Amino acid sequence: MTQQIVHRHVFEQQDALLNELFQQIAKVADEAIRQHGKFRIVLAGGRTPEALYKKLVHLDTDWNHWFIYFGDERCLPVDDPDRNDTMARVAWLNQVGIPPEQIFQIPAELGAEQGAIHYRQTIATVVTFHLVLLGIGEDGHTASLFPGNEIGITTDSPDVLAVMNAPKPPPERISLSASRLSRSEHVWFLATGVGKSKALKMWDSGVGLPVSAITPFNGVDLYTDRPDK
């Protein structure tokens, strides 16, 4: 497996971290739109991404060129408040002008197996994502790739995995695989709060965690509000 390169960005306060992410997303989006005519971003769930999404409502950009994807989803009914796409829509997407047909939600309401099949077809023509946002769980999981489970690290792994036994409820989920997440120009991990310190220390020490399996060519960027020591 390719050696992971990690670029660290440590902030004293979460507000400063969010402001930097806001500015960097603006730059990456502008560059992608200028070069390719579109900006493909993969969204994460969690508290820190939600705070970021609320800020992005105020971004000065041409939303017509944005294409939205999701890194994972819980197998729950449409509009369930615990779904990642529900959070993103309420915090951000419903308030800006991204064409609805350019928001590609994971159909997790179909169940893990069928939903994964559908989303593989949805992203089959996407060669590279421009930006992937990911969180870090206290056990070192990211998206719905959990320690001890199949995370799809080989080049012949499915791009989208059906997760049947997640250790956190609900047990059925759908996730982009590690190899698919790695096919991205930029991958940014957002890890804030005291609860992430243990996972960051394990990551630093070389423990084989799912977060370590995301290996894009340009490396990954870690944005954290806590010194990793």
C-alpha positions, 0 to 999 in steps of 0.5 A: 500500500502507498505510504501516506503523507500527512500535512498538518495544520494546527489551530488554537481555536476552532473558529480560526480553523473554520475560517481557514477551511472556508478560504481554502475551499474558495481557492480550490473551487475557483481553481477547479471551475477555472480549469475544468468548468466544475468542482466535485466535492465529497462531503462528510458528516459530523459536528465540525463539517456541519459548522463549516457548511453553515459558513459556506452558505456565505461563500461568493461562488458560482454554485451552478458549477458545484457537484456534490457527493457524499463519502458515506451514509447511514441506512435510514429513511430519506430526511431522517435527521441522523443522515449526513445528507439531511444535515448538509441540506439543512445547514447549507445545500438548501440555502444556495443555488446548486442545481438539484441534479448536481447533488448526488445523495447516496440512496441508503434508504434502499439498504446497504447492498442495493444502495451501494450498487446504485451509488457505484453507478452514480460515480462510475464516470467520475475519474477524480474528485477535486476535494474530499472532506473526511472526519476521524472517529475516536477509534480511527474510523473515517467515513464508514470505514471501521477498524476490523472491517473491509475498507477497500484498499486494493485497486480492484476494490469496489468504489462503494462498499455495503457496510453491514456490521458497523460498531456504531448504530445503525449497523447498516451503512454505505461508504466510499472505499479507501481506494476510491477516496484516495483518487482525489486531488485534495483530501482534508481530515477535520478533527476537532475536540478533545475526543479526537486526541487518542485517535490522532496519537494512534495515527501518529504512532503508525497503528493500522487505522482506516484513516491511514489507508487514504493515500492520494498522490498529493497526500492528505491534509489534517486540520485540527484545533489540538496539538498532536502530542 
